Amino acid sequence: MATSKSATKSYKQSERKRVFNLRTSRTLKAAVKEVKEFITKKDKKGAEGVISNVYKAIDKAAKKGILKKNNAARKKSRLMANISKIK
């Protein structure tokens, strides 16, 4: 465990940040998984209905530093490309 006061404070801060990061990454993964399920079912309407929530989750993760900016853009681009391939 931490020995100095500053180390204890740092430990508490990192734990708090870890909880927030986990929460954000879990919502991101759940949203992406939901869209991918619609894509595998070839349900274009359902995927288009949920894509705004996925964009929101991806943008929040990028803003908080969980994803890098280009990684977020790539995820959004690939998801939309997969949705537009559905006939």
N, CA, C and O atoms as CSV, one atom per row, in Angstrom:
chain,resi,resn,atom,element,x,y,z
A,1,MET,N,N,0.847,-1.188,0.000
A,1,MET,CA,C,0.000,0.000,0.000
A,1,MET,C,C,0.885,1.240,0.000
A,1,MET,O,O,2.098,1.155,0.187
A,2,ALA,N,N,0.265,2.379,-0.210
A,2,ALA,CA,C,0.996,3.640,-0.275
A,2,ALA,C,C,1.545,4.010,1.101
A,2,ALA,O,O,0.891,3.801,2.123
A,3,THR,N,N,2.754,4.562,1.107
A,3,THR,CA,C,3.383,4.886,2.382
A,3,THR,C,C,3.276,6.368,2.718
A,3,THR,O,O,3.083,6.724,3.880
A,4,SER,N,N,3.398,7.230,1.727
A,4,SER,CA,C,3.335,8.664,2.003
A,4,SER,C,C,1.924,9.187,1.757
A,4,SER,O,O,1.091,8.520,1.143
A,5,LYS,N,N,1.679,10.405,2.254
A,5,LYS,CA,C,0.377,11.028,2.095
A,5,LYS,C,C,0.059,11.261,0.621
A,5,LYS,O,O,-1.062,11.020,0.172
A,6,SER,N,N,1.049,11.728,-0.119
A,6,SER,CA,C,0.826,12.023,-1.543
A,6,SER,C,C,0.572,10.745,-2.338
A,6,SER,O,O,-0.213,10.744,-3.286
A,7,ALA,N,N,1.231,9.668,-1.952
A,7,ALA,CA,C,1.015,8.398,-2.635
A,7,ALA,C,C,-0.396,7.879,-2.364
A,7,ALA,O,O,-1.040,7.321,-3.252
A,8,THR,N,N,-0.870,8.067,-1.136
A,8,THR,CA,C,-2.224,7.660,-0.788
A,8,THR,C,C,-3.241,8.453,-1.590
A,8,THR,O,O,-4.205,7.893,-2.112
A,9,LYS,N,N,-3.023,9.756,-1.687
A,9,LYS,CA,C,-3.925,10.624,-2.447
A,9,LYS,C,C,-3.922,10.232,-3.920
A,9,LYS,O,O,-4.976,10.161,-4.552
A,10,SER,N,N,-2.753,9.983,-4.455
A,10,SER,CA,C,-2.626,9.577,-5.852
A,10,SER,C,C,-3.351,8.265,-6.115
A,10,SER,O,O,-3.998,8.101,-7.149
A,11,TYR,N,N,-3.241,7.340,-5.185
A,11,TYR,CA,C,-3.914,6.053,-5.306
A,11,TYR,C,C,-5.428,6.231,-5.352
A,11,TYR,O,O,-6.107,5.621,-6.177
A,12,LYS,N,N,-5.950,7.068,-4.463
A,12,LYS,CA,C,-7.389,7.324,-4.426
A,12,LYS,C,C,-7.863,7.980,-5.726
A,12,LYS,O,O,-8.920,7.635,-6.254
A,13,GLN,N,N,-7.072,8.927,-6.234
A,13,GLN,CA,C,-7.436,9.612,-7.473
A,13,GLN,C,C,-7.458,8.641,-8.651
A,13,GLN,O,O,-8.372,8.672,-9.475
A,14,SER,N,N,-6.457,7.790,-8.721
A,14,SER,CA,C,-6.393,6.852,-9.843
A,14,SER,C,C,-7.528,5.831,-9.776
A,14,SER,O,O,-8.047,5.415,-10.812
A,15,GLU,N,N,-7.911,5.429,-8.580
A,15,GLU,CA,C,-9.043,4.512,-8.426
A,15,GLU,C,C,-10.330,5.165,-8.913
A,15,GLU,O,O,-11.133,4.536,-9.601
A,16,ARG,N,N,-10.521,6.430,-8.550
A,16,ARG,CA,C,-11.715,7.163,-8.959
A,16,ARG,C,C,-11.758,7.297,-10.480
A,16,ARG,O,O,-12.804,7.099,-11.098
A,17,LYS,N,N,-10.621,7.632,-11.073
A,17,LYS,CA,C,-10.548,7.760,-12.536
A,17,LYS,C,C,-10.789,6.417,-13.207
A,17,LYS,O,O,-11.436,6.354,-14.253
A,18,ARG,N,N,-10.278,5.346,-12.618
A,18,ARG,CA,C,-10.445,4.008,-13.164
A,18,ARG,C,C,-11.921,3.627,-13.248
A,18,ARG,O,O,-12.364,3.034,-14.231
A,19,VAL,N,N,-12.670,3.973,-12.214
A,19,VAL,CA,C,-14.101,3.660,-12.192
A,19,VAL,C,C,-14.819,4.394,-13.319
A,19,VAL,O,O,-15.641,3.802,-14.019
A,20,PHE,N,N,-14.516,5.675,-13.500
A,20,PHE,CA,C,-15.153,6.448,-14.559
A,20,PHE,C,C,-14.761,5.915,-15.937
A,20,PHE,O,O,-15.599,5.820,-16.833
A,21,ASN,N,N,-13.489,5.571,-16.099
A,21,ASN,CA,C,-13.021,5.049,-17.387
A,21,ASN,C,C,-13.674,3.706,-17.701
A,21,ASN,O,O,-14.053,3.453,-18.845
A,22,LEU,N,N,-13.807,2.854,-16.701
A,22,LEU,CA,C,-14.461,1.564,-16.903
A,22,LEU,C,C,-15.915,1.747,-17.311
A,22,LEU,O,O,-16.407,1.069,-18.212
A,23,ARG,N,N,-16.594,2.666,-16.644
A,23,ARG,CA,C,-17.996,2.922,-16.956
A,23,ARG,C,C,-18.147,3.386,-18.402
A,23,ARG,O,O,-19.031,2.915,-19.117
A,24,THR,N,N,-17.291,4.303,-18.831
A,24,THR,CA,C,-17.362,4.828,-20.188
A,24,THR,C,C,-17.024,3.752,-21.212
A,24,THR,O,O,-17.698,3.634,-22.235
A,25,SER,N,N,-15.997,2.976,-20.945
A,25,SER,CA,C,-15.611,1.952,-21.911
A,25,SER,C,C,-16.652,0.843,-21.994
A,25,SER,O,O,-16.852,0.274,-23.067
A,26,ARG,N,N,-17.310,0.527,-20.901
A,26,ARG,CA,C,-18.355,-0.496,-20.931
A,26,ARG,C,C,-19.564,-0.031,-21.740
A,26,ARG,O,O,-20.127,-0.804,-22.515
A,27,THR,N,N,-19.967,1.233,-21.562
A,27,THR,CA,C,-21.096,1.732,-22.345
A,27,THR,C,C,-20.738,1.773,-23.829
A,27,THR,O,O,-21.577,1.498,-24.686
A,28,LEU,N,N,-19.490,2.119,-24.120
A,28,LEU,CA,C,-19.029,2.142,-25.511
A,28,LEU,C,C,-19.102,0.746,-26.119
A,28,LEU,O,O,-19.645,0.565,-27.209
A,29,LYS,N,N,-18.557,-0.232,-25.416
A,29,LYS,CA,C,-18.547,-1.605,-25.926
A,29,LYS,C,C,-19.963,-2.139,-26.101
A,29,LYS,O,O,-20.250,-2.831,-27.078
A,30,ALA,N,N,-20.847,-1.823,-25.161
A,30,ALA,CA,C,-22.230,-2.295,-25.255
A,30,ALA,C,C,-22.933,-1.681,-26.462
A,30,ALA,O,O,-23.674,-2.366,-27.167
A,31,ALA,N,N,-22.703,-0.398,-26.699
A,31,ALA,CA,C,-23.341,0.283,-27.821
A,31,ALA,C,C,-22.846,-0.269,-29.153
A,31,ALA,O,O,-23.640,-0.511,-30.062
A,32,VAL,N,N,-21.537,-0.467,-29.268
A,32,VAL,CA,C,-20.965,-1.002,-30.505
A,32,VAL,C,C,-21.472,-2.422,-30.738
A,32,VAL,O,O,-21.772,-2.800,-31.870
A,33,LYS,N,N,-21.568,-3.203,-29.671
A,33,LYS,CA,C,-22.055,-4.577,-29.781
A,33,LYS,C,C,-23.494,-4.600,-30.277
A,33,LYS,O,O,-23.862,-5.447,-31.091
A,34,GLU,N,N,-24.307,-3.666,-29.786
A,34,GLU,CA,C,-25.700,-3.597,-30.198
A,34,GLU,C,C,-25.824,-3.317,-31.698
A,34,GLU,O,O,-26.634,-3.942,-32.383
A,35,VAL,N,N,-25.027,-2.385,-32.203
A,35,VAL,CA,C,-25.062,-2.065,-33.630
A,35,VAL,C,C,-24.567,-3.250,-34.451
A,35,VAL,O,O,-25.140,-3.566,-35.494
A,36,LYS,N,N,-23.505,-3.906,-33.985
A,36,LYS,CA,C,-22.976,-5.058,-34.722
A,36,LYS,C,C,-24.000,-6.186,-34.805
A,36,LYS,O,O,-24.047,-6.908,-35.801
A,37,GLU,N,N,-24.818,-6.341,-33.767
A,37,GLU,CA,C,-25.869,-7.351,-33.810
A,37,GLU,C,C,-26.886,-7.028,-34.899
A,37,GLU,O,O,-27.329,-7.919,-35.625
A,38,PHE,N,N,-27.260,-5.741,-35.013
A,38,PHE,CA,C,-28.178,-5.333,-36.070
A,38,PHE,C,C,-27.555,-5.566,-37.447
A,38,PHE,O,O,-28.235,-5.972,-38.389
A,39,ILE,N,N,-26.253,-5.303,-37.546
A,39,ILE,CA,C,-25.567,-5.482,-38.829
A,39,ILE,C,C,-25.545,-6.961,-39.220
A,39,ILE,O,O,-25.768,-7.295,-40.384
A,40,THR,N,N,-25.279,-7.845,-38.260
A,40,THR,CA,C,-25.245,-9.278,-38.583
A,40,THR,C,C,-26.634,-9.804,-38.940
A,40,THR,O,O,-26.759,-10.738,-39.732
A,41,LYS,N,N,-27.692,-9.199,-38.351
A,41,LYS,CA,C,-29.069,-9.587,-38.689
A,41,LYS,C,C,-29.534,-8.936,-39.996
A,41,LYS,O,O,-30.624,-9.229,-40.489
A,42,LYS,N,N,-28.701,-8.055,-40.549
A,42,LYS,CA,C,-29.014,-7.305,-41.763
A,42,LYS,C,C,-30.258,-6.432,-41.578
A,42,LYS,O,O,-31.085,-6.293,-42.479
A,43,ASP,N,N,-30.360,-5.853,-40.389
A,43,ASP,CA,C,-31.471,-4.956,-40.048
A,43,ASP,C,C,-30.986,-3.516,-40.146
A,43,ASP,O,O,-30.466,-2.963,-39.177
A,44,LYS,N,N,-31.155,-2.916,-41.310
A,44,LYS,CA,C,-30.628,-1.571,-41.556
A,44,LYS,C,C,-31.368,-0.525,-40.730
A,44,LYS,O,O,-30.741,0.377,-40.175
A,45,LYS,N,N,-32.687,-0.632,-40.642
A,45,LYS,CA,C,-33.480,0.347,-39.879
A,45,LYS,C,C,-33.075,0.346,-38.405
A,45,LYS,O,O,-32.898,1.406,-37.806
A,46,GLY,N,N,-32.931,-0.835,-37.829
A,46,GLY,CA,C,-32.540,-0.930,-36.425
A,46,GLY,C,C,-31.161,-0.352,-36.175
A,46,GLY,O,O,-30.941,0.342,-35.183
A,47,ALA,N,N,-30.228,-0.640,-37.080
A,47,ALA,CA,C,-28.859,-0.135,-36.936
A,47,ALA,C,C,-28.828,1.383,-37.051
A,47,ALA,O,O,-28.129,2.057,-36.295
A,48,GLU,N,N,-29.597,1.918,-38.011
A,48,GLU,CA,C,-29.635,3.377,-38.173
A,48,GLU,C,C,-30.301,4.054,-36.983
A,48,GLU,O,O,-29.974,5.198,-36.663
A,49,GLY,N,N,-31.226,3.369,-36.324
A,49,GLY,CA,C,-31.878,3.928,-35.149
A,49,GLY,C,C,-30.956,4.012,-33.948
A,49,GLY,O,O,-31.112,4.893,-33.103
A,50,VAL,N,N,-30.005,3.111,-33.866
A,50,VAL,CA,C,-29.122,3.039,-32.698
A,50,VAL,C,C,-27.795,3.767,-32.927
A,50,VAL,O,O,-27.074,4.057,-31.972
A,51,ILE,N,N,-27.473,4.063,-34.184
A,51,ILE,CA,C,-26.143,4.605,-34.500
A,51,ILE,C,C,-25.856,5.938,-33.805
A,51,ILE,O,O,-24.701,6.234,-33.499
A,52,SER,N,N,-26.892,6.744,-33.551
A,52,SER,CA,C,-26.653,8.025,-32.883
A,52,SER,C,C,-26.148,7.814,-31.461
A,52,SER,O,O,-25.287,8.556,-30.988
A,53,ASN,N,N,-26.685,6.797,-30.775
A,53,ASN,CA,C,-26.206,6.485,-29.417
A,53,ASN,C,C,-24.760,5.993,-29.450
A,53,ASN,O,O,-23.973,6.292,-28.552
A,54,VAL,N,N,-24.423,5.240,-30.489
A,54,VAL,CA,C,-23.056,4.737,-30.625
A,54,VAL,C,C,-22.097,5.893,-30.877
A,54,VAL,O,O,-21.020,5.955,-30.285
A,55,TYR,N,N,-22.493,6.809,-31.758
A,55,TYR,CA,C,-21.661,7.993,-32.024
A,55,TYR,C,C,-21.436,8.787,-30.745
A,55,TYR,O,O,-20.331,9.258,-30.477
A,56,LYS,N,N,-22.495,8.928,-29.963
A,56,LYS,CA,C,-22.406,9.663,-28.700
A,56,LYS,C,C,-21.410,8.992,-27.754
A,56,LYS,O,O,-20.579,9.659,-27.139
A,57,ALA,N,N,-21.504,7.665,-27.644
A,57,ALA,CA,C,-20.605,6.921,-26.753
A,57,ALA,C,C,-19.162,7.007,-27.239
A,57,ALA,O,O,-18.244,7.160,-26.433
A,58,ILE,N,N,-18.956,6.908,-28.559
A,58,ILE,CA,C,-17.603,6.987,-29.112
A,58,ILE,C,C,-17.014,8.374,-28.889
A,58,ILE,O,O,-15.851,8.504,-28.506
A,59,ASP,N,N,-17.813,9.404,-29.125
A,59,ASP,CA,C,-17.321,10.775,-28.939
A,59,ASP,C,C,-16.989,11.076,-27.479
A,59,ASP,O,O,-16.007,11.759,-27.188
A,60,LYS,N,N,-17.806,10.566,-26.568
A,60,LYS,CA,C,-17.527,10.772,-25.143
A,60,LYS,C,C,-16.234,10.068,-24.740
A,60,LYS,O,O,-15.430,10.613,-23.984
A,61,ALA,N,N,-16.043,8.859,-25.249
A,61,ALA,CA,C,-14.830,8.114,-24.926
A,61,ALA,C,C,-13.600,8.834,-25.478
A,61,ALA,O,O,-12.554,8.867,-24.830
A,62,ALA,N,N,-13.726,9.409,-26.670
A,62,ALA,CA,C,-12.605,10.140,-27.265
A,62,ALA,C,C,-12.321,11.416,-26.479
A,62,ALA,O,O,-11.165,11.791,-26.283
A,63,LYS,N,N,-13.379,12.074,-26.034
A,63,LYS,CA,C,-13.215,13.316,-25.277
A,63,LYS,C,C,-12.521,13.064,-23.934
A,63,LYS,O,O,-11.712,13.875,-23.484
A,64,LYS,N,N,-12.842,11.941,-23.307
A,64,LYS,CA,C,-12.268,11.611,-22.000
A,64,LYS,C,C,-10.898,10.958,-22.101
A,64,LYS,O,O,-10.245,10.726,-21.083
A,65,GLY,N,N,-10.451,10.656,-23.335
A,65,GLY,CA,C,-9.118,10.101,-23.503
A,65,GLY,C,C,-9.073,8.583,-23.461
A,65,GLY,O,O,-7.992,7.997,-23.426
A,66,ILE,N,N,-10.225,7.946,-23.464
A,66,ILE,CA,C,-10.259,6.485,-23.457
A,66,ILE,C,C,-9.915,5.961,-24.847
A,66,ILE,O,O,-9.229,4.950,-24.993
A,67,LEU,N,N,-10.405,6.671,-25.868
A,67,LEU,CA,C,-10.033,6.392,-27.259
A,67,LEU,C,C,-9.293,7.599,-27.799
A,67,LEU,O,O,-9.543,8.728,-27.378
A,68,LYS,N,N,-8.388,7.366,-28.724
A,68,LYS,CA,C,-7.747,8.490,-29.398
A,68,LYS,C,C,-8.677,9.004,-30.485
A,68,LYS,O,O,-9.579,8.295,-30.932
A,69,LYS,N,N,-8.449,10.240,-30.906
A,69,LYS,CA,C,-9.340,10.906,-31.851
A,69,LYS,C,C,-9.473,10.135,-33.164
A,69,LYS,O,O,-10.582,9.940,-33.660
A,70,ASN,N,N,-8.358,9.701,-33.720
A,70,ASN,CA,C,-8.400,8.988,-34.991
A,70,ASN,C,C,-9.017,7.601,-34.844
A,70,ASN,O,O,-9.687,7.116,-35.756
A,71,ASN,N,N,-8.795,6.969,-33.709
A,71,ASN,CA,C,-9.398,5.667,-33.449
A,71,ASN,C,C,-10.920,5.799,-33.415
A,71,ASN,O,O,-11.636,4.956,-33.955
A,72,ALA,N,N,-11.406,6.864,-32.775
A,72,ALA,CA,C,-12.847,7.101,-32.713
A,72,ALA,C,C,-13.408,7.348,-34.104
A,72,ALA,O,O,-14.463,6.817,-34.452
A,73,ALA,N,N,-12.711,8.151,-34.904
A,73,ALA,CA,C,-13.167,8.438,-36.264
A,73,ALA,C,C,-13.195,7.162,-37.101
A,73,ALA,O,O,-14.113,6.953,-37.894
A,74,ARG,N,N,-12.193,6.319,-36.923
A,74,ARG,CA,C,-12.125,5.074,-37.675
A,74,ARG,C,C,-13.270,4.132,-37.290
A,74,ARG,O,O,-13.869,3.493,-38.155
A,75,LYS,N,N,-13.569,4.049,-36.000
A,75,LYS,CA,C,-14.679,3.207,-35.547
A,75,LYS,C,C,-16.000,3.669,-36.154
A,75,LYS,O,O,-16.782,2.861,-36.655
A,76,LYS,N,N,-16.239,4.979,-36.103
A,76,LYS,CA,C,-17.491,5.517,-36.644
A,76,LYS,C,C,-17.581,5.268,-38.139
A,76,LYS,O,O,-18.638,4.891,-38.645
A,77,SER,N,N,-16.479,5.475,-38.848
A,77,SER,CA,C,-16.456,5.297,-40.290
A,77,SER,C,C,-16.730,3.848,-40.668
A,77,SER,O,O,-17.513,3.583,-41.581
A,78,ARG,N,N,-16.104,2.923,-39.986
A,78,ARG,CA,C,-16.277,1.504,-40.310
A,78,ARG,C,C,-17.685,1.013,-39.993
A,78,ARG,O,O,-18.249,0.204,-40.729
A,79,LEU,N,N,-18.249,1.509,-38.891
A,79,LEU,CA,C,-19.613,1.117,-38.559
A,79,LEU,C,C,-20.600,1.616,-39.620
A,79,LEU,O,O,-21.502,0.885,-40.030
A,80,MET,N,N,-20.420,2.875,-40.061
A,80,MET,CA,C,-21.326,3.420,-41.074
A,80,MET,C,C,-21.125,2.698,-42.399
A,80,MET,O,O,-22.098,2.469,-43.117
A,81,ALA,N,N,-19.910,2.336,-42.743
A,81,ALA,CA,C,-19.653,1.605,-43.983
A,81,ALA,C,C,-20.352,0.252,-43.944
A,81,ALA,O,O,-20.937,-0.175,-44.939
A,82,ASN,N,N,-20.295,-0.425,-42.794
A,82,ASN,CA,C,-20.966,-1.719,-42.664
A,82,ASN,C,C,-22.484,-1.581,-42.749
A,82,ASN,O,O,-23.157,-2.439,-43.321
A,83,ILE,N,N,-23.022,-0.500,-42.181
A,83,ILE,CA,C,-24.464,-0.279,-42.248
A,83,ILE,C,C,-24.890,0.026,-43.681
A,83,ILE,O,O,-25.921,-0.462,-44.143
A,84,SER,N,N,-24.110,0.821,-44.369
A,84,SER,CA,C,-24.499,1.186,-45.732
A,84,SER,C,C,-24.364,0.011,-46.708
A,84,SER,O,O,-24.953,0.045,-47.788
A,85,LYS,N,N,-23.597,-1.028,-46.348
A,85,LYS,CA,C,-23.482,-2.215,-47.195
A,85,LYS,C,C,-24.738,-3.084,-47.131
A,85,LYS,O,O,-24.992,-3.882,-48.033
A,86,ILE,N,N,-25.521,-2.926,-46.064
A,86,ILE,CA,C,-26.738,-3.726,-45.905
A,86,ILE,C,C,-27.751,-3.295,-46.967
A,86,ILE,O,O,-27.972,-2.105,-47.193
A,87,LYS,N,N,-28.357,-4.287,-47.609
A,87,LYS,CA,C,-29.346,-3.961,-48.647
A,87,LYS,C,C,-30.747,-4.203,-48.162
A,87,LYS,O,O,-31.704,-3.982,-48.904
